[in-house]
Amino acid sequence: AAAACAVLLAGSLYWNISQFNRNRKLQETYNGLVKDYDSTTLRLTEVEDEIDMMISNPNMKMAAMKGLDPAPASFATVYWDSTSKDVYLLVNNLPTPPSEMQYQLWALLDGKPIDVGMIDNDFFIGQKKLLLKMKNVNGAQAFAITLEEKGGSPTPKGKMYTLGNL
């Protein structure tokens, strides 16, 4: 009976230690997820505050860029300050690009495209950045996003994914 009790005690200790370790790992995973969620929520709040501040600027113009044939569900928003010439891009929905391709933002002035910058593919991995500061542009009547070879192009060569007028 004493031997059976010793075996049961040893088994119970082993099971309790393994459950304790499993619980600790689950707690660490949970804490990491909570931290990620909190930082994402903070970033969203910061972006919302920045957008509110930009919208209240009377010199700020907005272009809602709707999806075209390659991806009709695509949508992005450009905020352009006509005084400072600052351009901000909020990517609401764009398909993840292939690794050898990259999205490029264009300003259109009198039908001519002006390069406003590339959208880093890292943006699409975990939404690292939500509001992107792009190159300044002196004049624009519309904005568009095309999918180009990685590194961009001096003129649009790829398919146009979004387009929106100011």
C-alpha positions in Angstrom: 0.0 0.0 0.0 2.9 2.4 0.8 4.5 1.6 -2.5 1.2 2.2 -4.4 0.9 5.6 -2.5 4.4 6.5 -3.4 3.8 5.7 -7.1 0.5 7.7 -7.1 2.3 10.6 -5.3 5.1 10.6 -7.9 2.6 10.5 -10.8 0.6 13.3 -9.2 3.7 15.4 -8.8 4.7 14.8 -12.4 1.2 15.7 -13.7 1.0 18.8 -11.5 4.4 20.1 -12.7 3.6 19.5 -16.3 0.2 21.3 -15.9 2.0 24.2 -14.1 4.5 24.5 -17.0 1.7 24.3 -19.6 -0.2 27.0 -17.7 2.9 29.3 -17.6 3.4 29.0 -21.4 -0.3 29.7 -22.0 -0.1 32.8 -19.7 3.0 34.0 -21.6 1.2 33.6 -24.9 -1.9 35.4 -23.6 0.2 38.3 -22.2 2.0 38.6 -25.6 -1.3 38.7 -27.5 -2.7 41.3 -25.0 0.4 43.4 -25.5 0.1 43.2 -29.3 -3.6 44.1 -29.2 -2.9 47.0 -26.9 -0.2 48.4 -29.2 -2.4 47.9 -32.3 -5.2 49.7 -30.5 -2.8 52.5 -29.6 -1.6 52.8 -33.2 -5.3 52.9 -34.4 -6.1 55.6 -31.8 -3.0 57.6 -32.9 -4.0 57.3 -36.5 -7.5 58.4 -35.8 -6.2 61.4 -33.9 -3.9 62.3 -36.8 -6.7 62.0 -39.4 -9.0 64.1 -37.2 -6.3 66.8 -37.0 -5.7 66.6 -40.8 -9.4 66.8 -41.6 -9.8 69.9 -39.5 -7.1 71.6 -41.5 -8.9 73.8 -44.2 -6.0 73.3 -46.6 -6.3 69.5 -46.5 -8.0 67.8 -49.4 -9.0 64.2 -49.5 -9.2 61.7 -52.3 -11.1 58.5 -51.7 -9.5 56.0 -54.1 -11.8 53.2 -55.2 -10.8 49.8 -56.5 -10.6 49.1 -60.2 -10.8 45.9 -62.3 -7.7 44.1 -60.9 -9.1 44.3 -57.4 -12.6 46.0 -57.1 -12.6 45.7 -53.3 -9.4 47.8 -53.1 -9.7 51.1 -51.3 -7.3 53.8 -50.1 -7.5 57.4 -49.0 -5.0 60.2 -49.7 -4.8 63.3 -47.7 -3.0 66.2 -49.5 -2.2 69.5 -47.8 -2.4 72.1 -50.7 -0.3 74.5 -48.7 2.5 72.4 -47.3 2.2 69.9 -50.2 2.4 67.0 -47.6 0.8 63.7 -48.8 -0.5 61.0 -46.5 -1.8 57.6 -47.6 -4.2 55.5 -45.6 -4.4 52.0 -47.1 -7.9 50.8 -46.2 -7.8 47.6 -48.4 -5.2 46.4 -50.9 -4.4 42.8 -51.7 -1.0 41.7 -50.5 1.4 42.1 -53.4 3.7 39.3 -54.7 7.2 39.5 -53.2 8.7 40.7 -56.5 6.1 43.5 -56.9 5.3 46.7 -54.9 2.5 49.3 -54.9 3.4 52.8 -56.1 1.3 56.0 -55.4 0.9 58.5 -58.2 -0.5 62.0 -58.3 -2.1 62.9 -61.6 -1.9 66.5 -62.8 -3.2 67.4 -66.3 -3.2 63.7 -67.1 0.5 63.3 -66.3 1.6 60.9 -63.5 3.9 62.2 -60.8 5.6 59.6 -58.5 4.6 60.1 -54.9 6.4 57.1 -53.5 6.4 53.4 -52.9 4.3 51.4 -50.4 6.7 49.1 -48.5 5.6 45.5 -48.6 6.3 45.2 -44.9 3.2 47.3 -44.5 1.1 44.3 -45.5 2.8 42.0 -42.9 0.9 42.7 -39.7 -0.1 46.2 -40.7 3.1 47.8 -39.2 2.1 51.3 -40.4 -1.4 52.5 -40.9 -0.9 56.1 -42.1 2.0 56.5 -44.5 3.8 59.8 -45.2 4.6 59.9 -48.9 6.6 62.3 -51.0 5.4 65.9 -51.2 3.7 66.9 -54.4 3.1 70.5 -55.8 -0.1 69.9 -57.6 -2.6 67.1 -58.0 -6.1 66.6 -59.4 -6.3 62.9 -58.7 -4.3 60.0 -57.1 -3.8 56.4 -58.2 -2.1 53.3 -57.0 -0.4 50.9 -59.5 1.3 47.6 -58.9 4.9 47.9 -60.2 8.1 45.9 -60.2 9.8 46.1 -56.8 11.6 49.5 -56.5 9.1 51.3 -58.6 9.0 52.9 -62.0 9.5 56.5 -63.3 6.2 56.1 -65.2 3.3 53.8 -64.5 3.7 50.4 -66.2 1.7 48.1 -64.0 -2.0 47.6 -63.5 -3.9 50.4 -61.8 -5.6 49.2 -58.6 -7.2 52.4 -57.3 -8.1 55.8 -58.5 -9.7 58.9 -56.9 -10.2 62.5 -57.7 -9.6 65.4 -55.2 
